[in-house]
Amino acid sequence: MQYKQYRSGRGVSRRQSPSDTTLRQKVVRYGIIAFLAVLIYLLFFSGQHRIKYLQVVGNEAVNTQEIEEMIWELLDERWLLIFKRDNYFLASENYLLTEIGKHYAFEEISIDKHYPDTISLRLKERLGRLVWQSGEKYYVIDGQGMVTRELHEIHLIEKMNIPVTRDKSQVAVNIGDKILSDSVINSLIDTHQLYGQYITEPRLKLAEIEVDDATANFYRIITSSAIEIHMNDQLNVETQLEKLRLVLSAGSIDLNSVSYINLRIPEQV
C-alpha cells in the first residue's frame, strides 16, 4: 500500500495509518496502567507510609501498653482482605474510635494522624470509683454508675483503693452501660470511705460488698468473720453506721451468735 505525500509548511509529511494510532493508544494506556501500579505500590505496599509510631496522651488509670497493643492489633487487620490498616491513608480515625469505644468509655477521646507514620491518641478518662465483679470479670465503674472498661490487671485493684462490689447474679455488662443508680453508687462509695471510721471491731472488718443484682437498692457488707451487714441507699450511710457503732459500744450484740446485722430499718438494728 502506498501513501500520498503532501507538502506542509515545514516539509513533507506522511498520513498516519490506523495501526500507528492504535499503537500509540496502547502505549499511552499501558503507560497509565504502569504509572498507577507504581503509584499504588508506593502508597499502599512499599511500607513508606506505614504507621510506625503511636502517641497516647492523657491516660492515667488505663495502662499505656494496654491501649497501644489494642491499637496495633486493629492496625494489623486488613481492609477488603488486601490492604493492611497500618497504612497512613487507610488508618481510619472513625474506625479506630468505634473499636476503642467497645473496650473503653472515655469522657473525651480524639485521634489525629501526622504524616507520614504517626497516630496520636488524646483522651480524658472517667474517674473510676468502683470495681464491679461479675463472675470472673472485673469492670471499672465511674461516679455516674457507668461501666468505663474491663479491668484485666486484677492485681491493681488494691492499689486503686476503690471498693469492689460483687454481683451475685453474674449478669454480663457492656462497656458504656449505666448499671447503677446515683443513690446506690454514692452509698457504696460512702460506705467504703466511712466504714473504718465508725466500725473498729476486728471481726467486722470489711472484706467485700455484695449485691443480688445491679437493680437492687440494698447491699451486704461481708466481714472478715463472714458476718453480713445489710445496708441500703434509702438511709444515710453515716446514720446506719452510727447505729451499729452505738449498739456495739453498748454490747447489745453477741457477735458469736449472729450471722447478719440489718441496718436498713430506721431507728433499729
C-alpha positions in Angstrom: 0.0 0.0 0.0 1.3 3.4 -0.9 0.5 6.6 0.9 0.1 10.0 -0.6 2.6 12.6 0.5 1.8 16.2 0.8 3.8 19.2 1.4 3.3 21.3 4.5 4.9 24.5 5.5 7.6 22.5 7.4 8.3 19.8 4.8 7.0 16.6 3.6 4.7 14.5 5.9 3.1 11.1 5.8 -0.5 10.5 6.7 -0.7 8.2 9.8 -2.2 4.8 9.3 -4.8 3.3 11.7 -2.2 0.9 13.0 0.0 3.8 14.1 -2.9 5.4 16.1 -3.7 2.1 17.7 -0.1 1.5 18.8 0.1 5.0 20.3 -3.1 4.5 22.2 -1.8 1.2 23.6 1.5 2.8 24.6 -0.4 5.6 26.4 -2.8 3.1 28.0 -0.1 0.8 29.3 1.9 3.8 30.4 -1.0 4.9 32.5 -1.5 1.4 33.9 2.1 1.2 34.8 2.1 4.6 36.4 -1.0 3.7 38.5 0.6 0.3 39.5 3.7 2.1 40.7 1.7 4.7 42.5 -0.5 2.1 44.3 2.6 0.2 45.3 4.3 3.3 46.6 1.2 4.4 48.5 -0.1 1.1 49.9 2.5 -1.7 49.7 6.0 -0.2 49.8 6.0 0.5 53.6 6.9 4.1 53.1 3.5 5.2 54.6 3.2 2.5 57.3 2.3 3.7 60.8 5.4 3.3 63.0 4.6 5.4 66.0 1.8 5.8 68.5 1.4 8.6 71.0 -1.1 8.3 73.8 -1.7 11.4 75.9 -4.0 11.9 78.9 -4.3 8.4 80.3 -3.7 7.7 84.0 -5.6 4.7 85.1 -5.6 3.0 81.7 -2.2 1.3 81.1 -0.4 2.8 78.1 0.8 -0.5 76.8 -2.7 -2.0 77.1 -4.3 0.6 74.8 -1.3 0.6 72.4 -1.4 -3.1 72.0 -5.1 -2.9 71.1 -4.5 -0.2 68.5 -1.6 -2.1 66.9 -4.0 -5.2 66.7 -6.6 -3.0 64.9 -4.0 -1.6 62.5 -2.8 -5.1 61.7 -6.2 -6.0 60.3 -6.8 -6.0 56.5 -9.2 -3.7 54.7 -11.0 -5.5 51.8 -8.8 -8.5 52.7 -5.9 -6.9 50.8 -4.7 -3.7 52.3 -3.4 -3.5 55.9 -4.9 -0.8 58.0 -1.5 0.3 59.3 -1.1 2.3 56.1 -1.3 6.1 56.8 -4.1 6.6 54.1 -6.1 3.5 55.3 -5.8 4.1 59.1 -9.3 5.4 59.6 -9.8 7.6 62.7 -13.5 6.8 62.8 -12.9 3.1 62.6 -10.3 3.3 65.5 -12.7 5.4 67.6 -15.5 2.9 67.1 -13.4 -0.1 68.0 -11.8 1.6 71.0 -15.3 2.6 72.2 -16.2 -1.1 72.5 -13.5 -1.5 75.2 -13.3 1.9 76.9 -15.8 4.6 77.8 -13.7 7.7 77.9 -15.1 11.1 78.8 -13.3 12.6 75.8 -11.2 11.0 73.0 -9.7 12.2 69.8 -7.4 10.7 67.2 -5.1 12.6 64.8 -2.7 11.3 62.1 0.6 13.0 61.4 2.1 12.4 58.0 3.7 10.0 57.2 3.8 7.5 60.1 2.3 8.6 63.4 -1.0 8.4 65.1 -1.8 10.5 68.2 -4.5 9.5 70.7 -5.6 12.2 73.2 -8.1 11.2 75.9 -9.7 12.2 79.1 -10.6 9.3 81.4 -13.7 8.9 83.5 -12.6 8.6 87.1 -13.0 5.1 88.4 -15.0 5.0 91.7 -15.9 1.3 92.0 -14.8 -2.1 90.8 -17.7 -4.3 89.7 -17.2 -8.1 89.8 -19.5 -10.2 87.6 -18.4 -13.8 87.5 -14.7 -13.9 86.7 -14.7 -10.5 85.1 -14.0 -7.1 86.7 -15.1 -3.7 85.5 -14.4 -0.2 86.4 -17.4 2.0 87.2 -17.4 5.8 87.3 -19.2 8.1 89.7 -22.3 8.1 87.5 -22.6 4.3 87.6 -21.3 3.8 84.0 -19.0 0.9 83.1 -15.9 2.5 81.7 -13.7 -0.5 80.9 -12.9 -4.1 81.8 -10.1 -4.4 84.3 -7.6 -7.1 83.2 -4.9 -6.4 85.7 -6.6 -7.7 88.8 -3.5 -7.1 91.0 -4.1 -3.3 90.5 -7.4 -3.3 92.5 -5.7 -2.9 95.9 -3.6 -0.1 94.5 -6.6 1.7 93.1 -8.1 1.9 96.6 -11.7 1.8 95.4 -14.4 -0.6 96.7 -15.1 -3.9 95.0 -18.8 -4.9 94.7 -19.6 -8.4 93.7 -22.8 -9.1 91.7 -24.3 -12.4 92.7 -26.4 -12.6 89.6 -23.2 -12.5 87.4 -25.1 -10.8 84.6 -22.8 -9.7 81.8 -22.4 -5.9 81.3 -21.3 -3.8 78.4 -18.9 -1.0 78.2 -20.7 2.3 78.4 -23.7 0.9 80.2 -25.1 2.7 83.2 -25.8 -0.2 85.6 -26.1 1.6 89.0 -28.3 4.4 90.1 -26.7 7.6 91.5 -28.0 6.8 95.0 -26.7 3.3 95.1 -23.2 4.1 93.8 -23.0 7.1 96.2 -24.0 4.8 99.1 -21.4 2.2 98.1 -18.6 4.8 97.8 -19.6 6.4 101.1 -19.7 3.0 102.8 -16.2 2.2 101.7 -14.8 5.5 102.8 -16.6 5.8 106.1 -16.9 2.2 107.4 -13.5 2.0 109.1 -14.1 5.3 110.9 -17.2 4.0 112.6 -16.6 0.3 112.9 -13.3 -0.8 114.5 -14.3 -4.2 115.7 -11.7 -6.7 114.1 -14.4 -9.3 113.5 -16.4 -6.8 111.5 -13.6 -5.7 109.2 -14.9 -5.0 105.7 -13.9 -7.8 103.3 -16.2 -7.1 100.3 -19.5 -5.7 99.3 -22.1 -7.9 97.7 -25.4 -7.2 95.8 -28.0 -9.6 94.4 -28.0 -7.7 91.1 -27.4 -4.3 89.6 -31.0 -3.2 90.2 -31.1 -3.9 93.9 -31.4 -1.0 96.3 -29.7 -2.7 99.2 -26.3 -4.4 99.6 -24.4 -6.5 102.0 -21.0 -5.9 103.6 -19.3 -9.3 104.0 -16.9 -9.0 107.0 -13.7 -10.9 107.8 -15.7 -13.2 110.1 -18.4 -13.8 107.4 -21.0 -11.8 109.4 -23.1 -9.9 106.9 -24.1 -6.3 107.5 -27.2 -5.3 105.5 -27.5 -1.7 104.3 -29.4 0.3 101.7 -29.3 3.5 99.7 -32.5 4.9 101.3 -30.9 5.8 104.7 -27.9 8.0 105.1 -24.7 5.8 105.3 -23.4 7.6 108.4 -26.7 7.2 110.1 -26.7 3.4 109.5 -23.0 3.0 110.6 -23.6 5.2 113.7 -26.4 2.9 114.8 -24.1 0.0 114.5 -21.3 1.7 116.4 -23.6 2.6 119.3 -25.0 -0.9 119.7 -21.5 -2.4 119.5 -20.3 0.1 122.2 -23.2 -0.9 124.4 -22.5 -4.6 124.0 -26.0 -5.2 122.7 -24.9 -7.6 120.0 -23.3 -11.0 120.6 -21.1 -11.4 117.5 -20.6 -15.1 118.3 -24.3 -15.8 117.8 -25.3 -13.7 114.8 -24.9 -14.3 111.1 -26.1 -10.9 109.9 -26.9 -7.5 111.2 -29.7 -5.4 109.5 -29.2 -1.6 109.5 -31.9 -0.9 106.9 -34.8 -0.3 109.3 -34.9 3.3 110.7 -34.1 3.6 114.4 -33.5 -0.1 114.7 -30.6 -2.7 114.4 
